[in-house]
Amino acid sequence: MGHARSLSKLKDVIRIKKIANMIIEEHLTVRDIESLVKKEKKKNEINRKSISSDLQTELNLFRDSFNQNHLLKEPVKITSNKIVITVHNVEEIKKIRDMINGKIK
């Protein structure tokens, strides 16, 4: 039971399966699993914080260029180092393509 509780704190399904196999193969204790999960969480926190200011600036400029032109119904969002563009129809996709290709400024 404790093994599952520790694994439930992870979000990556593939990683959960790998650790579950490790539990079976290596007869890991609950404490071992808690330690592994803690290391995983620290690793993920470090990865999230590692966005350089230059990258963040460029991401913001990219987002702003889309949002200022009001090309899309929903604004472009930046989360971590990801650009999230929500589209509702083919026309919005064409507008995005045209903007990236320099046809819309």
VENFENHU-V344287 format. One record per backbone hydrogen bond with DSSP energy under -1.0 kcal/mol. CO is the residue of the C=O (numbers start at 1). NH is the residue of the N-H. If there is no record, write none. Layout:
[[CO	NH] [CO	NH]]
//
This chain:
[[1	5] [2	6] [3	7] [4	8] [6	9] [7	10] [12	16] [13	17] [14	18] [15	19] [16	20] [17	21] [18	22] [19	23] [20	24] [21	25] [22	26] [29	33] [30	34] [31	35] [32	36] [33	37] [34	38] [35	39] [36	40] [37	41] [38	42] [39	43] [40	44] [41	45] [42	46] [43	47] [44	48] [45	49] [52	56] [53	57] [54	58] [55	59] [56	60] [57	61] [58	62] [59	63] [60	64] [61	65] [62	66] [63	67] [64	68] [66	71] [77	84] [79	82] [82	79] [84	77] [89	93] [90	94] [91	95] [92	96] [93	97] [94	98] [95	99] [96	100] [97	101] [98	103] [99	102]]
//
